[in-house]
Each structure stands twice: as structure tokens, then as C-alpha cells.
Amino acid sequence: MQTCPECRLLLQLAEEGEKAWEELLFRKALPDGFTERVMASLADIEIEDGDGSMEHGHPASFRRKRRYGRIIRKSALWIASLAIVTAALTLYAQPSIADWVRSIFSKETTDSGMLDARKLGIVQNPHVKVKDKGYALEIDEVVADATRLVMGVKVTDPQGKPLVYAIDWHDLHITDLNGNEVAELRGIEGSDTVEKLTFVFVKEIPADALIVQARVDHLQIPYTGKVVDGKWDFRFELDMKKANAMNITTPLHEKYTTPDGLRIEMEKLVRTPSGVRLELSTSLSPRAARRSPGELESKQQLMFHFENEQGEDISSVNNIKFPHMETIISQNSELRGGKRHWTFTFRYLPYDRQKLRFVLDGYSIPVRSGGSVELVPSELKHRPAVFKDQGDELTLSDFWVDNDPNQKEGTGPNVSLIRMKGKFRNMFNHDEWIVKDSDGKEYPVTYRGSVGWGEWNEATGDPGFIVNGMKRLPEKATLIRIVTDKWYNNVEWSFELPKGKSIPGLEHADPPTY
């Protein structure tokens, strides 16, 4: 809790939510005179034995009347409490509270961008309600601006019970009015009652309207294996004029070239109702381009963060250091005109209210390489081989033939397997490896196992390297890394973001106070 501001905020919001429910469901005190009126109405009631007998000189009815007084008082309070809870549950059944519970905002209170969007009034209701085979699909909340599109979907069974994750959304499309697809699905979250879909835009959206349409012809009922066929198709149009009119653009002009030839050019920040979009471009020097030709260039990754005036990390991108804050929603890039153009979207980046600094932490990009180690399969168990290259070190401790572990047991072809355990200074994700036998024949290598990310990336094979196509062990072989997912941290660049204008209505909004 001490090192996680988002955790502290989440706890605060949970406590506030609990308090709100208490106020909705329970009165702190009964109305004035309530108990007195109940007791007065019971004062003349006598409880007698059927035979009207005497006990210790007093009628049994008198004794029981005194003894049951405390019980009656407790019962009155219990009945009163039950009445209040019953009334509250009746109120819950009304749309004002029930709809609030079944909302994309009920579990979204830590997302400051969504709260800002609601405050600015850009939540749209497309009035979608489709019913077939007793199952209903309903959409009545959509938030859309130039940062993202978030849509809440409610599905209920014939008894009115909510279902989530029942729909395969592969056939849902967001297009402009000309039919060009403009967004990609990047996240699906579900509460007990609402499924929240998050889309990001792959390019700027100047259009005044968007079309959302989907073909839904079956539901997969969770935890049952049951599939219900039917027709729940929908189509609706979103008006983007109000949201687009609120966008505020802040130009950026800073540039930097790393010692190994990556050039970064900052372009702009765009504040939208639900978040912030950062745009920049990267390009390679001729020498760096020769190290990372073709597809390798497209696999680059930037690492950076934003700091406030106290030097605190308020939002990180691809940061391998822990702990760190993340408010990023998505990152996209495309090659255009010899440069790679990047778009990073954040739900929270308050450069309009605080002095923030952009700090480059490093970057990774796959490069051609040739590190190698010779293997003698029959000796590895007793004398493991060690691969060392560019700060990475692997121990190779066995080499054998077995079924392909990626195929169903007993059905896959034979392959050769190399037991490995490694400690990587570089990224490893986009590494490419081959094994060359003594005849010079090359075999492609894939990896199966786990990788733990951090200052060092530790890989543990399960079983390790898979030498595809090698069905018999050679006497000797050479393991070669032909591409290294190179990590560069020899950078030293930061700059202060220009203070941007606030969207009218959000001048004093500060997410940590929500």
C-alpha cells in the first residue's frame, strides 16, 4: 500500500462505496418516536396460559407479560430493521439504483478518464435492445472520443439473470461513414452484470459520426458448454461532434538521437474527454537500419515514463523497473514515409494541471547477430554447455529426441529438445535461433517455457528449445542466435512538457480526489 498509489486510491474508493451502500440500505437511527409508538401499541397485549393458572401468587399472564417485554422490544427493532431493508431492496429494484449497479461506471471509478467523460456529458445511449430465444442483448452506455470507445453490453437469460463473456466479438466492427474500419478491440472486462468492451483508434478520427455494427448468431453460456443459436445483430450510429469539439492539441517539438542511431521526434499531445493521446515518430540511421532490416525494424519498443515536480513516476510505458505506475491504455505504430509513427493513449496524464517531465528510459529493437556455442548431445547431461553473448548467459544441460510438446501427446512428430536455463540482459521476445548440424544443415528453433521480466529476464525452459525437423541427434551441433532482441539503456534524455489547456469543465479535476 505504501508503494502503490493506485492501490491506495482503490481502497479509498471501496470504502466510499461501502459507505454509500450503507446510506442507501440502512438508516443510522429509527424515526423519532418509532419505538415508543410500537411499544404503546403492544402495551395492552397479555400473553396467558391456556388454563389461566396462578404462579407465585400472581397470574401467569402477569409474569409472562413482564418477561416477554424485553423480547417484544427486540422483536420490534428486528421487524423495523426488516422493514427498512425490504424497502431498500424494493428501491434497488427500481431503475435508478438497479441501472446504476448494471453500469460500466460501477466498477470503473478508478478510471479517471471515464469519470471525466461522464462529467462532460459524452456518454451516449444507442437504445439497443435485441431479444431472441428468451435471451436479451442491451446496450445503453457508450463513451466515444478521439482516445477510445468504451461500450457496455448487458446480456440476460430467459429468467433475467445476467450473463457475461457469452459472446464472441470477432464480428464487431467500428467504421466511418464510408465503411473504413477505424478501431480495434483491445480489452474485454466483465463485472457480474455488464461486459465492458474497449476499442482504440488506429488513426485520428476527424469524422463527425461512427458506425458500430455486429453480427451475433450464438451465445456460449458460461460454465455450461451450452450454445444457443439465434439472432442478436445490432447496428447504431454515434455522434462524435460534441466529443471532437472538446479536443485540445498541444504541439511538441523536441528531438533526440540515441548513441546507437534511433531518432525520436515528438509531435503532439491531444487532450480528449476520456484521456490523453501522445504522438511521436522514430527513425533509424543508415547504420542502425542495416542492423535491423525489414521486419526487425517494426518490432522496436520504447521505454519511458512521466514524472511530476517531486520526481515521482506517475505513468510508465514498457517499464521493466518495479514498482511503477501505469495509466496507458494502448500503443500503436505504423511505418509511413520512412518513419515509424507512434500513438500512445493514456487514461490519465495531467499535463494541463501539473508540471510533468518526459523521461526516456531506453528502447529495444531486434538486431542481426551471430553468437553461438557448440553442443555435444551425449555429454550435455554431465558437462552442460554455456552460451554467452551480448550480456546474456544460458546453460544448456540436455539434448534428446521426443514428441513435439506443442502437439497433443503421441500425435506430434519427433523433434530434438534442448534443456535450457538463462539469464538475459536483453529482451528475448524477438530472439531468433537455429541449430546447425555437422553437415551444415540448419534447423529452426522455437522456445517453450517461462520468462520472468525485470532488471534481468530469467528464462526457464519447459522443456526449452525445440529444434524443429531434427528427428535424430547428431554427434555435434552448433546453437546460433541469428537475431537478438537488443535492449539499449545508454540514453540520457528528458524534457518538460509544455503546460496544456484544460477542457472547460475539467479545470480543477484531479483523479486522486475521486
Order of alpha helices (4+ residues) and beta strands (2+ residues): alpha-alpha-beta-beta-alpha-alpha-alpha-beta-beta-beta-beta-beta-beta-beta-beta-beta-beta-beta-beta-alpha-beta-beta-beta-beta-alpha-beta-beta-beta-beta-beta-beta-beta-beta-beta-beta-beta-beta-beta
